[in-house]
């Protein structure tokens, strides 16, 4: 049995990695903190031209017809660059749904595939019974797919009574409380919503692996250059041990994400368990990488001017998004108790 990626999958990963490294340096991430939509429309168009938004869209509909395996490879590189914008929401969660619903595909599929339209997905739950829905990037999106009153609604900007911004520790992240005034009720919305949430959770796990790997890399570079008492800080055994532990955690999480992608691509009965396990270990590894990076950088790591916090705070947000550790640990436990049967419910704790 072959346990490696194909040449085509590696080529796609490398092409995305090269593009985001050039088009999304740390300065671009920092700029997203300073207002505006929080994403670069020109970069969105380049991602569309590369086919990133069509990864999970069937070829007859204009997509690449690929699987969750290719998707996690791309999302890992997106995380490594801390790319701002609803990339998980659009590329992983929303696009297969848009392609599957004729009323949405007719209007939104072509511009969304090209990166000319922004689509978001990801219900954050009803806000204290006020009849509003919280969703990431809802105020900036051209189309928002949200769970409202037990129904999956497709909302355009014209369908909103209001969009109240929601702040987050990651300044490049945008959220909003949406008050629907109309919208399309998505057919079979319950199943479509669960499947979208599942894809989003897996994509977030892959992005967390990329974030963790990048934080380890930037810390290794820093302690190699930074000198104390005449020697590099990285030469001290305690620093080496901390970084080795962080590196090991990321390397442990990566195959868990790949396994979950394999399960999703082949609709294995363990898909729900595998996605949840991947989300837990990826979040844990990114948290450890951030903590170690902060310790090894010392005082400069606590400063707003240093780039470390851009990656660290993105990891904090993703840890809590698409189900936090408690939600996913509970799903793993239920799956084990039930004999590893398919469990794609997001649980009442998801918000």
Secondary structure as UniProt FT lines:
FT   HELIX           7..23
FT   HELIX           26..32
FT   TURN            33..34
FT   TURN            36..37
FT   HELIX           41..50
FT   HELIX           52..54
FT   TURN            55..56
FT   HELIX           59..61
FT   HELIX           68..81
FT   HELIX           88..94
FT   HELIX           95..100
FT   HELIX           102..104
FT   HELIX           105..109
FT   HELIX           110..113
FT   TURN            114..115
FT   STRAND          119..121
FT   STRAND          123..126
FT   TURN            128..129
FT   STRAND          133..136
FT   TURN            137..140
FT   STRAND          143..148
FT   TURN            149..150
FT   STRAND          151..156
FT   HELIX           157..159
FT   STRAND          160..166
FT   TURN            171..172
FT   STRAND          175..180
FT   STRAND          184..185
FT   TURN            187..188
FT   HELIX           189..225
FT   STRAND          227..228
FT   TURN            229..230
FT   STRAND          231..232
FT   HELIX           233..235
FT   HELIX           237..265
FT   TURN            266..267
FT   TURN            269..270
FT   HELIX           271..297
FT   HELIX           298..302
FT   TURN            304..305
FT   HELIX           308..320
FT   TURN            321..322
FT   HELIX           325..337
FT   TURN            338..339
FT   TURN            348..349
//
